Amino acid sequence: MANASGFFAPSVPSLKTRIQPPIGISRSGFCFSKGIFRRVVCSSNIEGAAKHSPSESRVPKLVSKGCKLVGCGSAVPILSVSNDDLAKIVDTSDEWISVRTGIRSRRVITGNESLKSLAVEAARKAIEMADVDPDDLDLILLCTSTPEDLFGTAPQIQKALGCRKATLAYDITAACSGFVLGLVSAGCHIRGGGFRNVLVIGADALSRYIDWTDRSTCILFGDGAGAVLVQACDAEEDGLLSFDLHSDGEGGRHLGAPIDDNKADDMLGSNGSVPDFPPKRSDYKPIQMNGKEVFRFAVRCVPPSIESVLEKAGLVAANTDWLLLHQANQRIIDAVATRLKFPQEKVISNLANYGNTSAASIPLALDEAVRSGKVKPGHTIAAAGFGAGLTWGSAVIRWG
């Protein structure tokens, strides 16, 4: 099992948690934290650095940075598939699905729609809200488990947004926890790497990996995209207050879409001298899930993670404005909220309309809450993602 935790709010006096100074990689070299994310020593081992003038000195510098969420956006496919629609192809009903999951409908990619087009639309809305030019983006993080290219889709989003300078763009694969990991990664790049504007996108098209004759999974998932613009700021304005991240490969057997060797393309056969060569072309099985085990995992692991980040941020449920969980199942959302003593009126949920959109679910729900006026500048949000891997992670953020 792997764990990582920390907090980005050094001004809170009541914190007692010991945090090991993290080490990050920036575009200018290694960055070592000194203190608690308050002062960052940056240095570079670039050959020939000694030739620089005093004004371009590579001498380590102390910086004080925070980061805040200043823009958001979302996009979903046009086609809405209702529970009644699914009842026409599998043995189910609207009542059966809604009672067990809280889902009424989901959006599914069709026609000329693509993961990239949804991600680009969500990204443009976030950039517009933040009033940032695409050329001012330093980094684009695409959190997805369903890229449209084996080598990643983020650079194609960079191109579609019209980023003319050498903006860095790469994918993060952590299933339904991906967006939370993306937020934490953005914070680390800003604090340790000198980045100023980081675009974090959560986007997935799980409908492409569903067995639409399996009612245990086809009722759950939908497609969508959400994005936030994370921007550097003074430490006093910090909007990413704490985090807690975990993974446990032992539980991976309960939820996944592994390579399907039985469907691999073996037309090439063997060359007659080396067994099993050339290798077969890979394909993936549809999503497979043990629903009961995933439910147990979520209600067991997510509440302690959220309690941890609230404590690090000096908060409790009573003075936290919102709880925003990965939109997987309403029963999970309700169970976690009850354990943490969050009243339903402080729980953000749009699961009924979109189903489980994996890495898109948190930013999609956040964007709707912000644009509807529910979430206002200065509001604090305890957010948590959890899913395949198994992975789970939480963060406390302040909007605006």
C-alpha positions as CSV (number, residue, x, y, z in Angstrom):
1,M,0.0,0.0,0.0
2,A,1.3,3.5,-0.9
3,N,0.4,6.6,1.0
4,A,1.1,10.3,0.7
5,S,-0.2,13.2,2.7
6,G,0.5,16.8,3.5
7,F,-0.9,20.2,3.9
8,F,-0.4,23.6,2.2
9,A,-1.6,25.8,5.0
10,P,1.5,26.6,7.2
11,S,-0.2,29.5,8.9
12,V,-2.6,27.2,10.9
13,P,-1.1,27.1,14.4
14,S,-2.9,24.0,15.7
15,L,-1.4,21.5,13.3
16,K,0.7,18.8,14.9
17,T,1.1,16.4,12.0
18,R,4.7,15.7,11.0
19,I,5.3,16.2,7.4
20,Q,8.5,15.0,5.7
21,P,9.9,17.7,3.3
22,P,9.0,16.6,-0.2
23,I,11.3,16.6,-3.2
24,G,10.0,17.7,-6.6
25,I,11.3,18.1,-10.1
26,S,11.0,21.5,-11.7
27,R,11.9,22.7,-15.2
28,S,15.0,24.4,-13.6
29,G,16.2,21.5,-11.5
30,F,15.4,20.0,-8.1
31,C,13.3,21.7,-5.5
32,F,13.6,20.9,-1.9
33,S,11.0,22.0,0.6
34,K,12.4,23.7,3.7
35,G,9.9,24.0,6.5
36,I,6.4,23.1,5.5
37,F,5.7,24.1,1.9
38,R,6.4,27.7,3.0
39,R,9.9,28.2,1.8
40,V,11.2,26.3,-1.2
41,V,14.9,26.0,-2.1
42,C,15.3,25.7,-5.8
43,S,18.6,24.8,-7.5
44,S,19.9,23.5,-10.8
45,N,22.7,21.3,-11.8
46,I,22.6,22.4,-15.5
47,E,26.0,22.1,-17.1
48,G,27.5,25.5,-17.7
49,A,25.5,27.3,-15.1
50,A,28.6,29.0,-13.7
51,K,28.8,31.0,-16.9
52,H,25.7,33.0,-16.1
53,S,26.0,36.6,-15.0
54,P,25.1,37.5,-11.3
55,S,21.6,38.5,-12.4
56,E,21.1,35.0,-13.8
57,S,22.7,33.2,-10.9
58,R,21.8,29.6,-10.2
59,V,22.2,30.2,-6.5
60,P,19.2,28.6,-4.7
61,K,16.4,31.0,-4.0
62,L,13.7,31.0,-1.3
63,V,10.2,31.5,-2.6
64,S,6.8,31.6,-0.9
65,K,3.9,30.5,-3.0
66,G,0.4,29.4,-2.7
67,C,-2.1,28.4,-5.4
68,K,-5.8,29.0,-5.8
69,L,-8.7,27.8,-8.0
70,V,-9.8,30.7,-10.3
71,G,-11.8,29.1,-13.1
72,C,-13.8,26.0,-13.9
73,G,-15.7,24.5,-16.8
74,S,-17.4,21.3,-17.9
75,A,-18.8,19.5,-20.9
76,V,-20.9,16.4,-21.5
77,P,-22.1,14.6,-24.6
78,I,-25.4,15.4,-26.3
79,L,-27.0,12.0,-26.0
80,S,-28.7,11.3,-22.6
81,V,-29.5,7.7,-21.9
82,S,-32.2,7.2,-19.3
83,N,-32.8,4.2,-17.1
84,D,-35.9,3.4,-19.2
85,D,-33.7,3.4,-22.3
86,L,-31.4,0.8,-20.6
87,A,-34.4,-1.3,-19.7
88,K,-34.9,-1.9,-23.4
89,I,-31.6,-3.7,-23.8
90,V,-31.0,-5.3,-20.3
91,D,-33.2,-6.8,-17.6
92,T,-33.6,-3.8,-15.4
93,S,-35.9,-0.9,-14.6
94,D,-35.8,2.8,-13.6
95,E,-36.8,1.9,-10.1
96,W,-34.2,-0.9,-9.8
97,I,-31.4,1.4,-10.9
98,S,-32.4,4.6,-9.0
99,V,-33.0,2.8,-5.7
100,R,-29.6,1.1,-5.8
101,T,-27.5,3.8,-7.3
102,G,-29.3,7.1,-7.3
103,I,-28.7,7.4,-11.1
104,R,-31.5,8.4,-13.4
105,S,-29.6,9.0,-16.6
106,R,-26.1,9.3,-18.1
107,R,-24.4,11.0,-21.1
108,V,-22.8,8.9,-23.8
109,I,-20.4,9.9,-26.6
110,T,-21.8,9.5,-30.1
111,G,-21.1,10.6,-33.6
112,N,-18.2,13.1,-34.0
113,E,-17.9,13.6,-30.2
114,S,-14.7,12.5,-28.6
115,L,-12.9,12.6,-25.3
116,K,-10.6,15.3,-26.7
117,S,-13.5,17.5,-27.8
118,L,-15.2,17.3,-24.4
119,A,-11.9,18.1,-22.6
120,V,-11.2,21.0,-24.8
121,E,-14.7,22.5,-24.3
122,A,-14.4,22.2,-20.5
123,A,-10.9,23.6,-20.6
124,R,-11.9,26.7,-22.7
125,K,-14.7,27.5,-20.2
126,A,-12.3,27.3,-17.3
127,I,-9.7,29.5,-19.1
128,E,-12.4,32.0,-20.0
129,M,-13.7,32.2,-16.4
130,A,-10.2,32.6,-15.1
131,D,-9.5,35.3,-17.8
132,V,-6.3,33.6,-18.8
133,D,-4.9,33.5,-22.3
134,P,-4.0,29.9,-23.5
135,D,-0.5,31.1,-24.2
136,D,-0.1,31.9,-20.4
137,L,-0.7,28.2,-19.5
138,D,2.5,26.6,-18.1
139,L,1.1,23.1,-17.7
140,I,-1.9,21.0,-18.8
141,L,-2.7,17.9,-16.8
142,L,-5.3,15.5,-18.3
143,C,-6.6,13.1,-15.7
144,T,-8.1,10.2,-17.6
145,S,-8.1,6.4,-17.8
146,T,-9.5,6.5,-21.4
147,P,-7.1,8.4,-23.6
148,E,-7.6,8.4,-27.3
149,D,-4.0,7.7,-27.9
150,L,-1.9,5.1,-26.2
151,F,0.8,7.7,-25.5
152,G,-1.6,10.2,-24.0
153,T,-4.1,12.9,-25.2
154,A,-2.9,15.9,-23.2
155,P,-0.6,17.3,-26.0
156,Q,-3.5,17.1,-28.4
157,I,-5.6,19.2,-26.1
158,Q,-2.7,21.7,-25.8
159,K,-2.7,21.9,-29.6
160,A,-6.5,22.3,-29.8
161,L,-6.4,25.2,-27.3
162,G,-4.0,27.1,-29.4
163,C,-1.1,27.2,-27.0
164,R,1.6,28.6,-29.2
165,K,4.4,28.4,-26.6
166,A,6.0,25.2,-25.3
167,T,3.4,24.5,-22.6
168,L,4.0,21.2,-20.9
169,A,1.1,18.7,-21.2
170,Y,0.8,15.1,-19.9
171,D,-1.7,12.6,-18.8
172,I,-2.3,11.3,-15.3
173,T,-3.9,7.8,-14.9
174,A,-5.5,7.2,-11.5
175,A,-9.1,6.3,-12.5
176,C,-11.7,8.0,-10.3
177,S,-9.1,9.5,-8.0
178,G,-7.3,11.1,-10.9
179,F,-8.7,14.6,-10.5
180,V,-7.6,14.8,-6.9
181,L,-4.1,13.7,-7.8
182,G,-4.2,16.3,-10.6
183,L,-5.0,19.0,-8.1
184,V,-2.2,18.0,-5.8
185,S,0.2,17.7,-8.7
186,A,-0.7,21.2,-9.9
187,G,0.0,22.6,-6.4
188,C,3.4,20.9,-6.3
189,H,4.3,22.2,-9.7
190,I,3.4,25.7,-8.7
191,R,5.1,25.7,-5.3
192,G,8.2,23.7,-6.4
193,G,8.5,24.4,-10.0
194,G,7.7,28.0,-10.5
195,F,4.7,27.4,-12.7
196,R,2.0,30.0,-12.6
197,N,-1.1,28.7,-14.5
198,V,-1.9,25.0,-14.4
199,L,-4.9,23.6,-16.2
200,V,-6.3,20.4,-14.6
201,I,-8.8,18.4,-16.6
202,G,-10.7,15.4,-15.6
203,A,-12.2,13.6,-18.5
204,D,-13.3,10.0,-19.2
205,A,-15.3,8.1,-21.8
206,L,-16.0,4.8,-20.0
207,S,-18.9,4.0,-22.3
208,R,-16.3,2.7,-24.7
209,Y,-15.2,0.1,-22.1
210,I,-18.6,-1.1,-21.0
211,D,-20.3,-4.4,-21.7
212,W,-23.8,-3.0,-22.5
213,T,-25.4,-6.4,-21.9
214,D,-24.1,-6.5,-18.3
215,R,-26.6,-4.7,-16.1
216,S,-24.2,-4.7,-13.1
217,T,-21.9,-2.2,-14.9
218,C,-23.7,-0.6,-17.8
219,I,-26.2,1.2,-15.5
220,L,-23.4,3.0,-13.7
221,F,-21.1,4.8,-16.1
222,G,-21.3,7.9,-18.3
223,D,-19.0,10.2,-20.2
224,G,-18.0,13.8,-19.4
225,A,-15.2,16.3,-18.7
226,G,-14.5,19.0,-16.2
227,A,-11.6,21.4,-15.7
228,V,-10.2,23.9,-13.2
229,L,-7.5,26.6,-13.6
230,V,-5.1,26.5,-10.7
231,Q,-3.1,29.8,-10.4
232,A,-0.1,30.8,-8.3
233,C,-0.8,33.3,-5.6
234,D,0.7,34.6,-2.3
235,A,0.8,32.1,0.5
236,E,-1.9,34.1,2.4
237,E,-4.4,33.5,-0.5
238,D,-3.7,29.7,-0.7
239,G,-6.7,27.7,-1.8
240,L,-5.3,24.2,-1.7
241,L,-5.1,23.6,2.0
242,S,-4.3,19.9,2.5
243,F,-4.2,16.5,0.9
244,D,-4.1,12.8,1.6
245,L,-3.4,10.2,-1.1
246,H,-3.4,6.4,-1.1
247,S,-3.2,3.3,-3.3
248,D,-3.5,-0.4,-2.6
249,G,-2.9,-2.9,-5.5
250,E,-4.2,-5.7,-3.4
251,G,-7.8,-4.5,-4.0
252,G,-7.3,-4.0,-7.7
253,R,-9.0,-7.3,-8.5
254,H,-12.3,-5.8,-7.4
255,L,-12.4,-3.1,-10.1
256,G,-10.6,-3.0,-13.4
257,A,-10.4,-3.5,-17.2
258,P,-7.4,-5.8,-17.8
259,I,-5.9,-6.8,-21.1
260,D,-7.9,-9.6,-22.7
261,D,-5.4,-12.1,-24.1
262,N,-8.3,-14.2,-25.5
263,K,-9.3,-11.5,-28.0
264,A,-5.8,-10.5,-29.0
265,D,-4.9,-10.5,-32.7
266,D,-2.9,-13.6,-33.4
267,M,-3.0,-13.4,-37.2
268,L,0.8,-13.0,-37.3
269,G,1.3,-16.3,-35.6
270,S,4.8,-17.4,-34.8
271,N,8.0,-17.0,-36.8
272,G,8.7,-20.7,-36.3
273,S,11.8,-20.2,-34.2
274,V,10.9,-18.0,-31.2
275,P,7.8,-19.1,-29.3
276,D,5.2,-16.4,-28.8
277,F,6.9,-13.9,-31.1
278,P,5.8,-11.6,-32.6
279,P,3.6,-10.6,-29.6
280,K,-0.1,-10.5,-30.0
281,R,-1.9,-7.1,-30.4
282,S,-3.5,-6.1,-27.1
283,D,-7.1,-5.5,-26.3
284,Y,-9.0,-4.7,-23.1
285,K,-11.8,-6.5,-21.4
286,P,-14.9,-4.5,-20.5
287,I,-15.0,-3.0,-17.0
288,Q,-15.4,-5.6,-14.4
289,M,-16.5,-4.7,-10.8
290,N,-17.3,-6.5,-7.6
291,G,-19.9,-3.9,-6.4
292,K,-20.1,-5.1,-2.8
293,E,-16.4,-5.0,-2.3
294,V,-16.0,-1.6,-3.9
295,F,-18.8,-0.2,-1.7
296,R,-17.1,-1.7,1.4
297,F,-13.8,-0.2,0.3
298,A,-15.3,3.3,-0.2
299,V,-17.2,3.6,3.1
300,R,-14.2,2.1,5.0
301,C,-11.3,4.2,3.5
302,V,-12.8,7.5,2.3
303,P,-14.1,8.9,5.7
304,P,-10.7,8.6,7.5
305,S,-9.0,10.2,4.5
306,I,-11.4,13.2,4.7
307,E,-11.0,13.4,8.4
308,S,-7.3,13.6,8.0
309,V,-7.3,16.5,5.5
310,L,-9.8,18.4,7.6
311,E,-7.6,18.1,10.6
312,K,-4.5,19.2,8.7
313,A,-6.5,22.2,7.4
314,G,-7.7,23.1,10.9
315,L,-11.3,22.4,10.0
316,V,-14.2,20.2,11.0
317,A,-17.4,19.3,9.2
318,A,-19.3,22.0,11.0
319,N,-17.2,24.8,9.6
320,T,-16.5,23.3,6.2
321,D,-19.0,24.7,3.6
322,W,-19.3,21.7,1.2
323,L,-18.5,17.9,0.9
324,L,-17.8,16.9,-2.7
325,L,-17.2,13.2,-3.3
326,H,-16.6,11.3,-6.5
327,Q,-20.0,10.6,-8.0
328,A,-20.1,6.8,-8.0
329,N,-23.2,5.8,-6.0
330,Q,-25.6,7.8,-3.9
331,R,-25.5,5.2,-1.2
332,I,-21.7,5.7,-0.9
333,I,-22.1,9.5,-0.8
334,D,-24.9,9.3,1.8
335,A,-22.9,6.8,4.0
336,V,-19.7,8.9,3.9
337,A,-21.6,12.1,4.6
338,T,-23.4,10.5,7.6
339,R,-20.2,9.2,9.1
340,L,-18.6,12.6,8.8
341,K,-21.7,14.4,10.1
342,F,-22.2,16.5,7.0
343,P,-25.9,17.4,6.6
344,Q,-27.4,16.6,3.1
345,E,-27.7,20.3,2.4
346,K,-23.9,20.6,2.4
347,V,-23.3,17.7,0.1
348,I,-22.8,18.4,-3.6
349,S,-24.3,15.7,-5.9
350,N,-25.2,15.6,-9.6
351,L,-24.9,11.8,-9.9
352,A,-28.6,11.4,-10.9
353,N,-28.0,13.2,-14.2
354,Y,-24.6,11.9,-15.2
355,G,-23.8,8.7,-13.5
356,N,-20.2,7.8,-12.7
357,T,-18.0,9.8,-15.0
358,S,-14.7,8.7,-13.3
359,A,-12.1,11.5,-13.2
360,A,-14.6,14.0,-14.6
361,S,-17.1,13.6,-11.8
362,I,-15.6,16.0,-9.2
363,P,-14.8,18.9,-11.6
364,L,-18.1,18.4,-13.4
365,A,-20.1,18.7,-10.1
366,L,-17.9,21.6,-9.0
367,D,-18.5,23.6,-12.2
368,E,-22.3,23.2,-11.9
369,A,-22.2,24.2,-8.3
370,V,-20.1,27.3,-9.0
371,R,-22.1,28.4,-12.0
372,S,-25.4,28.0,-10.2
373,G,-24.2,30.2,-7.3
374,K,-24.2,27.4,-4.8
375,V,-20.4,27.5,-4.3
376,K,-19.2,31.1,-3.7
377,P,-15.7,32.6,-3.5
378,G,-14.1,31.8,-0.1
379,H,-16.1,28.6,0.4
380,T,-14.2,25.6,1.6
381,I,-14.7,22.2,0.1
382,A,-13.7,18.8,1.3
383,A,-13.3,16.7,-1.9
384,A,-12.4,13.0,-2.3
385,G,-12.0,10.6,-5.2
386,F,-11.8,6.8,-5.0
387,G,-11.8,4.0,-7.4
388,A,-9.9,1.5,-9.5
389,G,-6.3,0.6,-8.5
390,L,-7.5,0.7,-5.8
391,T,-6.8,4.4,-5.3
392,W,-8.3,7.1,-3.1
393,G,-7.4,10.6,-2.1
394,S,-8.8,13.7,-0.5
395,A,-8.1,17.4,-0.5
396,V,-9.4,20.5,1.2
397,I,-9.8,23.4,-1.3
398,R,-11.0,27.0,-1.1
399,W,-12.8,28.3,-4.1
400,G,-11.8,31.6,-5.7
